[in-house]
Amino acid sequence: MPVYTYSATDQAQQPVSGTMIADTPASGRDSLRDRGLSIETFAVATRARGESLSQSHGWGYGRGRGRGYGRGWGAARRNAQVAELARFLSLLLRAEIPLAECLDVLGGQCDPKLSVVLADIRDRVTGGDALGDALAAHDAWFDPVFVSAARMGELSGQLDTALADLATHLHARQTLRHKLSGALTYPMILVCVGVGVVLFLMSYVVPQLLTVLATAGRPLPASTVLLKSTSDALVAHWMLLTIAVSTLTCGFVFYYRSPGGRLRIQKTLLQIPALGPLLQKTIVAQFAQQMALLLRTGIPFVDAVRNVSGQSKNLVLAGELSAVAEAVESGSDIAPTLAGSRIFPPVVRHLIAVGQDSGELTGMLDQLRERYEVEVNFAVTKFATALEPLLIVLLAAMVGFVAFACLMPILEATRGIQ
């Protein structure tokens, strides 16, 4: 959506100016009038060289994930900026600086994209909107958990504490993701390099070498015949193989994006040895982080469960949490609802049930989060330790077979000469 600048006067005849985001100029003016402002000027915001902010590269703003300013913007970097924003905003509020002034200060030193978002949030707040509602208008930057925690912190008068907890939560979430991605980085590099080497050998080295051996007129060993057939098929039908692999990849992606396909794949991943327990512990740790944060800000248990369920990318967890929310609303106990859970082990189910009954669920979730972060660290190390040697052995076997099949005819020819 385009970015506009405006100047106006409020009901007390005080001058007001700023920037805002709107679908059209008419909707932007209507929004300002709804705030009780008398518009003096209203125009598309421009950069120093006269280029429209909404048209310059990387300045498309829109609501919803995958649109507008989410386009081309790394999610990890965006989350890191939001965590830093929450931390500094909490510090400024604790210094008893007004919220609008805090947003002005932070908007002047952050990334230009986030700066425009903060300017719009400031305008909404000064226009009478609650901070939570202003944040919700930019859901590509602020997820429902962030919005709910900020809204409850504002209602309870503890916005600074809520924002500090949000910053801690976002940092812990990023740390957990970095550990997982870091553990898989080396194996992925190993696989890519190994596959690249094998493809190079099969496409260029093996055909030339086997052509020389075939012209010698000697019968080739079975391993060499198999290697030659594979190499010939790869060279002759590389286009067809590329299309087939691309088709299978696209089919898998489309299947995973469908609700039924994603649910089946996620259930299957949870059943894989070594990988399943790692995913399970990671999901429990993230669940404990989000639930503890929401409950600490004063959100009711059922609302917090529904919030985490709607935010979760794992459909298995989302389904189980939806069942928990319905059970609590109907007056049932949590433990029977989670009896067949694929995510929560018996100990975790018992702790959640006891904590909910005793009113100490937030403290138990904090302890659970700390424990499972240790478990995740151990599981990541164990998974990477087991995966790397396995990949090395598999790749060595592939390269070794290629070398063996190429050397066998040469060795047999040498024996014949002797």
Secondary structure, DSSP 8 states (H G I E B T S, - for coil): --EEEEEEE-TT--EEEEEEE-SSHHHHHHHHHHTT-EEEEEEE-B-TTS-BTTTSTT----SSTTSGGGTT--HHHHHHHHHHHHHHHHHHHHTT--HHHHHHHHHTTS-HHHHHHHHHHHHHHHTT--HHHHHHTTTTTS-HHHHHHHHHHHHHT-HHHHHHHHHHHHHHHHHHHHHHHHHHHHHHHHHHHHHHHHHHIIIIIHHHHHHHHHTTT----HHHHHHHHHHHHHHHTHHHHHHHHHHHHHHHHHHHHSHHHHHHHHHHHHTSTTHHHHHHHHHHHHHHHHHHHHHHTT--HHHHHHHHHHH-S-HHHHHHHHHHHHHHHTT--HHHHTTT-SSS-HHHHHHHHHHHHHT-HHHHHHHHHHHHHHHHHHHHHHHHHHHHHHHHHHHHHHHHHHHHHHHHHHHHHHHHH-
